[in-house]
Amino acid sequence: MQAGTLDFAGANNPLYIVKNISEDKVKDKVKDEVKVKDEVEVKDEGPFSTSTLIELKGDKMPVSIYARMQPFTKQSFSIGEGDLLYIFSDGFADQFGGPEGKKFKYKALKELLMANSQQPMAKQKEILMKTFDEWKGSTPQIDDVLIIGIRV
């Protein structure tokens, strides 16, 4: 995959883009370009390295026939080499578990993806699977779980 423009239209679930940025100037350019509400920044271990998670929200309607059918909103975003794209079902975030039997939630999923964004994709898969299994514990799995990750 090469750098360019990503077009996204989603049904209920968002697309996460993780940009690994090493210069403040580039970081400011990304902030200016991003016109979405939920932006999360996490300082990485490198001296000037920062990862930014950008959330492109999906429309609040399913893919199937729905009472209020409208065209999906197409969003365009610039992506570059090294960016990571994550698209997923709601199964991971909605899974009950942990010490109090609560949902995993999207905030924790964002943090998990950000914390491991420097890892190779195969290692990220291992970490996601292990985290899910440990969170779920003996609680039954309640939904399908799908996470697709792509490094540009």
Residue pairs with C-beta under 8 A, 6 or more apart in sequence:
1 150
1 151
1 152
2 81
2 152
3 78
3 79
3 80
3 81
3 83
3 152
4 78
4 79
5 76
5 77
5 78
5 79
6 17
6 76
6 77
6 78
6 79
6 85
7 74
7 75
7 76
8 15
8 56
8 74
8 75
8 76
8 77
9 58
9 59
9 72
9 73
9 74
9 75
10 56
10 57
10 58
10 59
10 72
10 87
11 58
11 59
11 61
11 62
11 63
11 72
12 58
12 59
12 60
12 61
12 62
12 90
13 58
13 87
13 88
13 89
13 90
14 55
14 56
14 57
14 58
15 55
15 56
15 58
15 85
15 86
15 87
16 53
16 54
16 55
16 56
16 84
16 85
16 86
16 87
16 110
16 113
17 53
17 54
17 55
17 56
17 77
17 79
17 83
17 84
17 85
17 86
18 51
18 52
18 53
18 54
18 83
18 84
18 86
18 113
18 114
18 117
19 30
19 51
19 52
19 54
19 80
19 83
20 44
20 49
20 50
20 51
20 82
20 83
20 84
20 117
20 118
21 27
21 30
21 49
21 50
21 51
21 52
22 46
22 48
22 49
22 50
23 48
24 48
27 50
27 52
30 52
30 54
31 39
31 52
33 77
33 78
34 54
36 54
36 55
36 56
36 57
37 55
37 57
38 55
38 57
39 52
39 53
39 54
39 55
40 52
40 53
40 55
40 110
40 111
40 114
41 50
41 51
41 52
41 53
42 50
42 51
42 53
42 111
42 114
42 115
43 50
44 50
44 51
44 118
51 114
51 117
51 118
53 110
53 113
53 114
54 77
55 110
56 75
56 77
59 70
59 72
59 73
61 68
61 69
61 70
61 72
79 85
79 152
80 152
81 152
82 151
82 152
83 151
83 152
84 113
84 117
84 149
84 150
84 151
84 152
85 149
85 150
85 152
86 113
86 147
86 148
86 149
86 150
87 147
87 148
88 109
88 146
88 147
88 148
89 143
89 144
89 145
89 146
89 147
90 143
91 141
91 142
91 143
91 144
91 145
91 146
92 104
92 109
92 128
92 132
92 145
92 147
93 103
93 104
93 105
93 106
93 108
93 109
94 103
94 104
94 142
94 143
95 103
95 104
95 132
95 135
95 136
95 139
95 141
95 142
95 143
95 145
96 102
96 103
96 136
96 139
96 142
97 104
97 135
97 136
97 137
97 139
98 104
98 135
98 137
101 139
104 132
104 135
112 127
112 128
112 131
113 124
116 123
116 124
116 127
117 124
119 127
121 149
121 151
124 149
125 149
128 147
132 145
